[in-house]
Amino acid sequence: MLVVDLSSGRMRREEIPPEFLRAYLGGRGLGVRLLRGRHTLSPFDPAMPVVFAVGPLCGTPAPTSARIEVVSRSPLTGTVYDCSAGGRFAWRLRAAGLFAILVEGRSPRPVVLAVTSAGEELLPAEGLWTKGVVDTVGVLSDRGSVAAIGPAGENGVLFSSIMMGEGNAVGRGGLGAVLGKKNLKAITVDGDRTVPVADRDRFDRARADVLRLFRASPVIFGELGISEYGTPALVDLMRQRRMAPTENFRRTVFEDSSAYSGPAIRAAYGAKKEGCFGCPIRCKKRASDGHPLPEYETVSHFGALNGISDLHAIIRSNDACNDLGMDTISAAATLSAWGEARGRFPSPEEVGPLLHDIAHRRGEGDRLAQGSRRVAEALGKPGLSMSVKSLELPAYDPRGAYGMALAYVTSNRGGCHLRAYPISHEILRKPVASDRFSFSGKARMIKIAEDTNAAVDSLVACKFAFFGASLEEYAELLSGVTGEPHTPQGLKEIGERIYLTERYYNARNGFTRADDDLPARFFTEAGSSGEGIVVPPIDRARFGEELTKYYRIRGLRDDGSFPDDGFLERQP
Amino acid sequence: MRSLIRKYAGKLHRDRSIAQGRVGIAAQDDVMLSEGAPDLSRLAADVLSRLSCLGVVAASPSLPFAGFLLRRASAGACAIVPLDTETRTFLHDIPIVRREELAGDPARAVAALLSNRKGVIAEGVGIVASGPVTLEQAYIHYSSVFHAAFVKYLLDALQAGFVLPGEAEAFRAFRETFLRPPTAEGLSFRAGPLDDPEEVLSEIRAVGRYTVERGLVDSFFGNISCRVGETIFISQTAASLDELAGCIDPVPMDNRSTTGITASSELLAHRRIYEATGARAILHGHPKFAVAMSMLCEEKDCPVKDCWKDCPNVRMLGDIPVVAGEIGAGGLAVRVPPVIGGPGKAIVYGHGVFAIGRNGFEEAFRSMVDVENRCREEYFRRLDARARGEYSKGSSS
């Protein structure tokens, strides 16, 4: 692990305690463990670390495993926060001989951290400060893979991202602003080291099993799946299921969504497949001119959520966010909440200038840079922020999937779909289908999925792999790489430790059951029923009952608190 | 949750995969629930309490094949490896745990194996399977193990004969008492071609249910579709063929919408079959004797090792073509369409049967029944021939 003190400019490589890797695997788990002791610091305190960590599968041919996790505390939510990204950065970090980088302190002037297998250095970056991500990556591209912030991160936008040079994003939670406060403009990594595989036969068998399951999954390799169309393949499905958030979640059907569906994007932009390093799925799409095309969440939120059907305007919004270094989900959702509060959603022509104003903290943009909760509160309409723990909800309306409703509030990083990802079974029917309009059994399903995904984020593998494969095959991959036996059950137990540690950190930072709640709109207003599908408001009593069950299953008190203060001391 | 436990216990009884009354099912939400035979429901609950799962099924199978496979396995073996597609793709292998390993704390021994696999064969107990996400999964995994063990035992018996005391007698009872020939008799089908979407949905639901009720699938797997103009109405992935209401996707032939992302993993195969044959209906199931017979190949010195996916040949079982090919985005979508048009049916190696209807589902259903019955006859013809030879060998030893 490389430890970088930006205040002093001192850097050292040190061994990660082996017991950390056994108990937390890597990635998210390792980052969460390394935060211990500093988890109550303010996100912008110079001493607050930002951890970039890969997992034990990174650098091997394990499918979808070249991912980086970035872990710190979010300035947007105040929670412990991790976010992962694909591309080539993780692979090159491992090739530089590193499993993680921990950045702390605050540089007196803008710098770039440049890492190779031969060593690391801090480079002056005054010339890059204020530049957009595209230009920054262009200047640094001969140094390997780049992770950079844009003007939004420099200016402390609370939902600023860290962009990978390949176009992938550490998108959510405002970790770009944490780097900005540290005056760290970018990190570059390059190397030539390889990662050994202890038991090649076992690894190869597991890899073949994974690939076979990918081919058997319609969501992954089906002719209408994400390999063909990217995640915008979900646009038509969410429309049909009547759960596409529209006009700040006032409705759940946007009649014009086919304008930005997967087939529409392919037709308009000649979308081509591109993948993260070593990934066979290749869900990322680029236009014929090479620029990255948006994900489902982005098209739906810059589309339906703001009542916009102009595909080209949506693509421009995505491009702007990527270059300015801002999370597309929070940016679009904040504009939508603001739009409803002022009585008019932004027009396609207004969105671009507003995004630039946000990134540069100009005019109304200065207020919008705080995210939807703070904007709505400032406007005296707090109920219009469609967020949980200040994190704006993504493009799955909780009235259309009750497991998703529960998972939004139990997520340790706020309103995120990826912690438990019940969309997988409630909508995509993987690995099996569950009744999306029922709470029955959902508390335990969510708990198990949260633990599973905490392990997945620590391996670090892509969630999309689990539309086909399962921890069964990934435990085998890990066994092959390490030469030590691992089981799905063992990985889930590691995931549980990670999950509870995060919740414990949040509790120490003042989060309680009151924060585990959805915006009132979902309990009082119906979605858009029709075509034989009824979308009623969520039954608050039943929701609360299932949340209490969830706490009990987690070993917490009914108010969501820990039964004693000794949890952390009992963990390795 | 209790209603789900009863639902899946009922399904296991109806599909005749468990011995009468010999099932225990446990499910946990914030509390543990279990029902069924006391010894099995206790085991299921004890196993589940050690796992991060939603449910566990523990049952004594209606047939002794899984137990025979366990006892026929070498002393050091810790798993059996059926070679059918379901096992290759989803189960990988099936761990076995012997009576002596179950002594003391059987739940601990079973849970240790289930921590890494979906189902286990436990000597003296039967099959125990887990459901990590839903209780339904535990039912599916039980059924998949039962199916895989059934097919493997048919093949092993044909290739190596009966080797354990009581095996021959048990197999005779299976053949003479347990087996019922699948039939289309008593079922009603709508005359095709079907054009009204409501009629199509209704017919798909009915034929899906027939397919399960007549034992042409394992658990409820398989898929079914009907083409109406430029739309394919197809069952969704992981849908119960006997519970298809609300689980049928309309998919445009030209892919202008991706709503069908939740359609069956065999959507591509269905589409290509429609394009190649002009059929109006397609039915795909996993009848056991057809699966077993498709895995028997008499080719000598063949260089192909992974026959199930790499064999380029079209073998014939009578007039029924047999082709290789992985499911989903693998090869069967390439290999089935060119061969199915003439005979109206085809078997995929180790996987199952595709059958088409030029007008409606009756032809497809009857074809599938016919394939299974002919495979069954051929299987027993070969077994009898082998037994006659083995009898003389056995008599002389």
HADDOCK unambig.tbl for C-alpha pairs under 7 A between the chains (distance, minus, plus):
assign (segid A and resid 209 and name CA) (segid B and resid 89 and name CA) 6.87 0.50 0.50
assign (segid A and resid 212 and name CA) (segid B and resid 89 and name CA) 6.44 0.50 0.50
assign (segid A and resid 213 and name CA) (segid B and resid 89 and name CA) 6.32 0.50 0.50
assign (segid A and resid 215 and name CA) (segid B and resid 328 and name CA) 5.49 0.50 0.50
assign (segid A and resid 215 and name CA) (segid B and resid 329 and name CA) 4.76 0.50 0.50
assign (segid A and resid 215 and name CA) (segid B and resid 330 and name CA) 6.02 0.50 0.50
assign (segid A and resid 216 and name CA) (segid B and resid 265 and name CA) 6.15 0.50 0.50
assign (segid A and resid 216 and name CA) (segid B and resid 327 and name CA) 5.60 0.50 0.50
assign (segid A and resid 216 and name CA) (segid B and resid 328 and name CA) 4.14 0.50 0.50
assign (segid A and resid 216 and name CA) (segid B and resid 329 and name CA) 6.15 0.50 0.50
assign (segid A and resid 217 and name CA) (segid B and resid 265 and name CA) 6.01 0.50 0.50
assign (segid A and resid 217 and name CA) (segid B and resid 328 and name CA) 6.46 0.50 0.50
assign (segid A and resid 218 and name CA) (segid B and resid 261 and name CA) 6.29 0.50 0.50
assign (segid A and resid 218 and name CA) (segid B and resid 262 and name CA) 6.76 0.50 0.50
assign (segid A and resid 218 and name CA) (segid B and resid 264 and name CA) 6.84 0.50 0.50
assign (segid A and resid 218 and name CA) (segid B and resid 265 and name CA) 4.74 0.50 0.50
assign (segid A and resid 218 and name CA) (segid B and resid 328 and name CA) 6.83 0.50 0.50
assign (segid A and resid 219 and name CA) (segid B and resid 261 and name CA) 5.74 0.50 0.50
assign (segid A and resid 219 and name CA) (segid B and resid 262 and name CA) 6.75 0.50 0.50
assign (segid A and resid 221 and name CA) (segid B and resid 329 and name CA) 6.01 0.50 0.50
assign (segid A and resid 222 and name CA) (segid B and resid 265 and name CA) 6.55 0.50 0.50
assign (segid A and resid 222 and name CA) (segid B and resid 328 and name CA) 6.92 0.50 0.50
assign (segid A and resid 222 and name CA) (segid B and resid 329 and name CA) 6.26 0.50 0.50
assign (segid A and resid 223 and name CA) (segid B and resid 268 and name CA) 6.70 0.50 0.50
assign (segid A and resid 224 and name CA) (segid B and resid 258 and name CA) 5.30 0.50 0.50
assign (segid A and resid 224 and name CA) (segid B and resid 260 and name CA) 6.61 0.50 0.50
assign (segid A and resid 224 and name CA) (segid B and resid 261 and name CA) 5.08 0.50 0.50
assign (segid A and resid 225 and name CA) (segid B and resid 261 and name CA) 5.55 0.50 0.50
assign (segid A and resid 233 and name CA) (segid B and resid 258 and name CA) 5.65 0.50 0.50
assign (segid A and resid 236 and name CA) (segid B and resid 257 and name CA) 6.33 0.50 0.50
assign (segid A and resid 236 and name CA) (segid B and resid 258 and name CA) 5.72 0.50 0.50
assign (segid A and resid 236 and name CA) (segid B and resid 259 and name CA) 5.09 0.50 0.50
assign (segid A and resid 237 and name CA) (segid B and resid 258 and name CA) 6.71 0.50 0.50
assign (segid A and resid 237 and name CA) (segid B and resid 259 and name CA) 4.42 0.50 0.50
assign (segid A and resid 240 and name CA) (segid B and resid 259 and name CA) 6.96 0.50 0.50
assign (segid A and resid 263 and name CA) (segid B and resid 256 and name CA) 5.98 0.50 0.50
assign (segid A and resid 263 and name CA) (segid B and resid 257 and name CA) 6.63 0.50 0.50
assign (segid A and resid 428 and name CA) (segid B and resid 262 and name CA) 5.72 0.50 0.50
assign (segid A and resid 429 and name CA) (segid B and resid 237 and name CA) 6.74 0.50 0.50
assign (segid A and resid 429 and name CA) (segid B and resid 238 and name CA) 6.52 0.50 0.50
assign (segid A and resid 429 and name CA) (segid B and resid 262 and name CA) 6.98 0.50 0.50
assign (segid A and resid 432 and name CA) (segid B and resid 137 and name CA) 6.94 0.50 0.50
assign (segid A and resid 432 and name CA) (segid B and resid 238 and name CA) 5.85 0.50 0.50
assign (segid A and resid 433 and name CA) (segid B and resid 238 and name CA) 6.83 0.50 0.50
assign (segid A and resid 441 and name CA) (segid B and resid 29 and name CA) 5.67 0.50 0.50
assign (segid A and resid 443 and name CA) (segid B and resid 29 and name CA) 6.97 0.50 0.50
assign (segid A and resid 444 and name CA) (segid B and resid 29 and name CA) 5.56 0.50 0.50
assign (segid A and resid 445 and name CA) (segid B and resid 133 and name CA) 5.86 0.50 0.50
assign (segid A and resid 448 and name CA) (segid B and resid 52 and name CA) 6.48 0.50 0.50
assign (segid A and resid 472 and name CA) (segid B and resid 116 and name CA) 6.08 0.50 0.50
assign (segid A and resid 472 and name CA) (segid B and resid 117 and name CA) 6.91 0.50 0.50
assign (segid A and resid 487 and name CA) (segid B and resid 115 and name CA) 6.22 0.50 0.50
assign (segid A and resid 487 and name CA) (segid B and resid 116 and name CA) 5.18 0.50 0.50
assign (segid A and resid 488 and name CA) (segid B and resid 115 and name CA) 6.16 0.50 0.50
assign (segid A and resid 488 and name CA) (segid B and resid 116 and name CA) 5.77 0.50 0.50
assign (segid A and resid 489 and name CA) (segid B and resid 51 and name CA) 6.77 0.50 0.50
assign (segid A and resid 489 and name CA) (segid B and resid 52 and name CA) 6.61 0.50 0.50
assign (segid A and resid 489 and name CA) (segid B and resid 115 and name CA) 4.97 0.50 0.50
assign (segid A and resid 489 and name CA) (segid B and resid 116 and name CA) 6.89 0.50 0.50
assign (segid A and resid 549 and name CA) (segid B and resid 30 and name CA) 5.49 0.50 0.50
assign (segid A and resid 552 and name CA) (segid B and resid 30 and name CA) 6.39 0.50 0.50
assign (segid A and resid 553 and name CA) (segid B and resid 30 and name CA) 5.40 0.50 0.50
